[in-house]
Each structure stands twice: as C-alpha cells, then as structure tokens.
Amino acid sequence: MKKIPFFGITRMLKKQDSSIFSLLVSKIRSGVFVDGLNTLQLEEELAKSYNRNNAICVSSGTDALFLVLKSLGIDKNDEVLVPAISFIATATAITRVGAKPVFVDINPNNALMDLSDAEKKITAKTKAVMFVDLYGNLPDFEVVEDFAKSNNLFLIEDAAQAFGCERNNRKAGSMGDVSIFSFDPTKPVSAFGTGGAVITDNDDIAKFCRAARQNGKNPKTGEYDQFGINSRISESQAALLNWQLESFENTLKIRQQKAKYLIEQIKNLPLQILVIEQTNYSGNFHKLVIACDNRDDLVRYLNKNSIETHVHYRECLYQHPVLKEFASDCFNAEMLTHKLLTLPFYPELEVEDIEYIAQIIHNYFNEIHV
Ligand SMILES: Cc1ncc(COP(=O)(O)O)c(C=O)c1O
C-alpha cells in the first residue's frame, strides 16, 4: 500500500539535501549568525517583490503579529476584530498585548472573515481589524481596505499562509497598513526552524519593529529607548529562505499544477473544496482543505489507507481553553470546524500519489459510504 505522509520535508531533503547542507555549513562557517547580509538581502527582496517600503525579518510570524500590534499602540483598552478560524497565534498576539480579541464569523465558502458580521461587532473600543488570508484564500483587497478605512480601523493582514498568492494583480502581503508572513517549516517558503516578517509602507511601524526585534535598540544611536524583545532571524535561516526564493516562481507553478490536478479529480464528489481557483486569483495551495459531512469517518478511512491528514482547524479560536473568556457567536465558523479536513499536499507529491489520494476519496464515497 502506498504511504502518503502529510508533510513533504523528508522528500524535499532527499532531493536537495547536499545543496541545503553546503549552504548552511558555509553560513555557519562565516561566523556571522544574526544581523548580517543574508537578512538584509531577504528584507530587500521581500520589500521589492511585495511592493512595500519596508520589510523587517523577525523570529516568527507570531512575533511579527505581536510587534505589529505593539507598534500600533494597541493595548488593554482596545479591541481587535479577528476571524473565528485561524491558527492560535493570530488571536494570542492580541491577548499578548493585553487587548481583547473580538471573534468574527467567516464566510463558509472560503473561510475568510465575514465583514458584515465584523461590522456588527465594532464598538467604541475597536481599534484594528486583523484579516487572515486563511489557506492562501484572498479577499477583494479593496473591499477590506474600504471597510477598515470607513470604520477608522488599522488593517493588519495576517498573510502567514498566503506567501505568493495574488488576486487582481495584487499580492497577499500588500493589504492595509501592515502585513506579516510566517516562514515556519510547514509554509511554502520555510525555515529549518522558525522565521517571520513584517512588511509595511508605514515607516513608523517599520522603525518600531526594527528596534523592537533587538530589545528596543535604536539602530542609529545604539541606545535602548523603546519596547523590545529578542526576535531576530538567524543568518543561516535567512540564507535558506533567499535560496528558496530564487526558485519560488517555479515552485509555485508546480504547486498550482498539482493542486489543479487533484482538485479536478475530486471536485464532483459530495465535498466542498475550500481552496479554489477564482477569477484573477493565483494561489499557493499552502493547505489543500476540503469540507464534508462525516469528516472524522473520512479521516479514519484515509488514515487506514496510509494517507496522513490534519484538520485546520478543529475548533474556533475562542473554543481553545486559553481564549474561552472571549467566546463569541460565530455560527458558520462553528459549523465548518466540524467538516474541515486538510489533505497532504506539497510539490514533491508524485502524479501517482495524487491519483492515489483521489482514488481513495472516491472509494470512500462510492463504494463504502454512499
Ligand atoms: C494564520 C497564521 N498566523 C500566524 C502564524 C504564526 O506563524 P509562526 O508559526 O511563524 O509563528 C501562523 C503559523 O502557522 C499562521 O498560520
């Protein structure tokens, strides 16, 4: 029986390990471990390709969100609108600055924040909206920007999952006041560890984050004159990310072709595909998420056939113990969390792997359970 692991890292290493190891060894031998030319190169590349004035690399997407909120002065007096479905860090960044996350329902077709529900949840304390490009799905940027502007809110784009996605000729990472990326090992461009970036046109946010990642050290005077933590990216990880960026266009094409091939084969089954090609949209297929009734049954069936799966996400953010004091009313999100299922998907999947995954899903619906 074929075995399809959920992550492609082992397969990627098998193909590329000599290039990766020689790159890492050369960076370690250079003796420069942080704040070097590799970080600078990565920041220049990110700012250029995302058409933002500033890019600041930090230790993780989680820290990027936290530092952005700090830079905007968001604190215990404030509320931040945030979707009910995302990775935990999207919301805990808000509680980490002492503010209140206000959970907003999602559009069940694409799992993105439902702005009509967001509108209803605005209060006098609302200071920002944190929009998540979940699974690499993108909103109409202008609509979200107009929403933030007309309600006088900062707009933060959590583009952790959307590196390389585009809609209407605008890239994820270009929306609102400031955006963040994650380079964790599961992402399409990934560190062998953690990494993240803040990208923004706002020079004040950039200045704050640049100093904040280095314990508040003013790069001009050398004085510690503001809030800070230690959140730099290591030079070897920055070099690894630069190396991946060289071939990213090609990686993206492979992802898109393979995702299309898989989606074609399962699209007529009684399931919903959460990541779909829309008009003027080009995705990274960071996660290939479907939704169906009897999700747990399908999970067991796939696992029994040696296909590893995950669920992103099994519960709404406010259902996690750490956030339950911020419980909210999000009907669509709660319904969707019972149906979501993430299939294994990465560029190293062979055509036969994709056909095998599709075949097993067909078997589930056709032969066994319908
Ligand atoms: C939507 C979202 N936001 C934030 C993060 C946090 O990024 P990191 O893992 O780099 O801290 C992630 C990471 O998985 C994410 O998916």
PDBQT file of the ligand as one rigid body, heavy atoms in Angstrom, charges set to zero:
ROOT
HETATM    1  C1  LIG A 401      -2.560  32.285  10.035  1.00  0.00    +0.000 C 
HETATM    2  C2  LIG A 401      -1.302  32.191  10.852  1.00  0.00    +0.000 A 
HETATM    3  N1  LIG A 401      -0.956  33.240  11.617  1.00  0.00    +0.000 NA
HETATM    4  C3  LIG A 401       0.166  33.227  12.353  1.00  0.00    +0.000 A 
HETATM    5  C4  LIG A 401       1.016  32.139  12.348  1.00  0.00    +0.000 A 
HETATM    6  C5  LIG A 401       2.213  32.147  13.228  1.00  0.00    +0.000 C 
HETATM    7  O1  LIG A 401       3.400  31.992  12.498  1.00  0.00    +0.000 OA
HETATM    8  P1  LIG A 401       4.673  31.274  13.161  1.00  0.00    +0.000 P 
HETATM    9  O2  LIG A 401       4.390  29.816  13.248  1.00  0.00    +0.000 OA
HETATM   10  O3  LIG A 401       5.775  31.592  12.188  1.00  0.00    +0.000 OA
HETATM   11  O4  LIG A 401       4.891  31.882  14.484  1.00  0.00    +0.000 OA
HETATM   12  C6  LIG A 401       0.709  31.035  11.549  1.00  0.00    +0.000 A 
HETATM   13  C7  LIG A 401       1.601  29.878  11.518  1.00  0.00    +0.000 C 
HETATM   14  O5  LIG A 401       1.250  28.754  11.304  1.00  0.00    +0.000 OA
HETATM   15  C8  LIG A 401      -0.487  31.046  10.786  1.00  0.00    +0.000 A 
HETATM   16  O6  LIG A 401      -0.843  30.010  10.016  1.00  0.00    +0.000 OA
ENDROOT
TORSDOF 0
